[in-house]
Amino acid sequence: MTSEEIKNLILEIIEDIDDEADFESLNPDEPLRDQLDLDSMDFLDIVMELRKRHQLQIPEEDYPNLATLNSCAVYLEPLLRNA
């Protein structure tokens, strides 16, 4: 999976969680939780959906690597390289 495909995957998962999420002014370097008003349960839903769709086990200590859209791509790209 490419970096762009991973970003699209994350946005797709967020849209499934919150169909009113506004991606128009989304800054890929700013925290997703702040920009999209995601709470901790929403964030866990994203992690669980990654596990369900791609069998990824993301340790809790790595959650900060999923803070921004760009950091998600950087962290997940090696894990999803062959997906």
C-alpha positions in Angstrom: 0.0 0.0 0.0 1.2 3.5 -0.8 1.2 6.4 1.5 -1.7 7.9 -0.4 -3.7 4.7 -0.2 -3.1 4.5 3.6 -4.3 8.1 4.0 -7.4 7.2 2.0 -7.9 4.1 4.1 -7.7 6.1 7.4 -10.2 8.7 6.0 -12.5 6.0 4.9 -12.5 4.4 8.4 -13.1 7.8 10.0 -16.0 8.4 7.6 -17.5 5.0 8.6 -17.2 6.0 12.2 -18.5 9.6 11.8 -20.4 10.2 8.5 -20.5 13.9 9.3 -16.7 14.3 9.4 -15.5 17.3 7.5 -12.3 16.6 5.5 -12.4 19.9 3.5 -9.9 21.8 5.7 -8.0 18.8 7.1 -4.4 19.5 7.7 -2.4 16.2 7.3 0.2 17.4 9.9 -2.3 18.4 12.6 -3.8 15.9 15.1 -6.8 14.1 13.7 -8.6 14.0 17.1 -8.5 17.8 17.3 -9.5 18.6 13.8 -12.3 16.0 13.5 -13.4 16.1 17.1 -12.7 12.4 17.6 -12.9 11.1 21.2 -10.9 8.2 22.6 -13.5 5.6 21.6 -13.5 6.9 18.0 -9.7 6.5 18.0 -10.0 3.0 19.3 -12.5 2.2 16.6 -9.9 3.3 14.0 -7.4 0.9 15.6 -9.9 -1.9 15.8 -10.9 -1.4 12.2 -7.3 -1.6 11.1 -7.0 -4.9 13.0 -10.2 -6.2 11.4 -9.4 -5.2 7.8 -5.6 -5.9 7.7 -4.9 -8.1 10.8 -2.7 -5.4 12.3 -1.9 -5.5 16.0 -1.0 -2.0 17.0 0.5 -1.8 20.5 -0.9 0.9 22.8 2.5 2.5 23.1 2.4 3.1 19.3 -0.9 5.0 19.3 0.9 8.4 19.3 2.2 7.4 15.9 -1.4 7.6 14.6 -2.0 11.2 15.7 -1.9 12.9 12.3 -2.8 11.7 8.8 0.8 11.9 7.7 2.1 10.1 10.8 -0.4 7.3 10.2 1.0 6.9 6.7 4.6 6.8 7.9 3.8 4.3 10.7 1.5 2.1 8.7 3.4 2.0 5.4 5.9 -0.7 6.4 3.2 -2.7 8.0 0.9 -2.6 5.0 3.6 -2.7 2.3 2.3 -6.0 0.9 -1.4 -5.3 1.5 
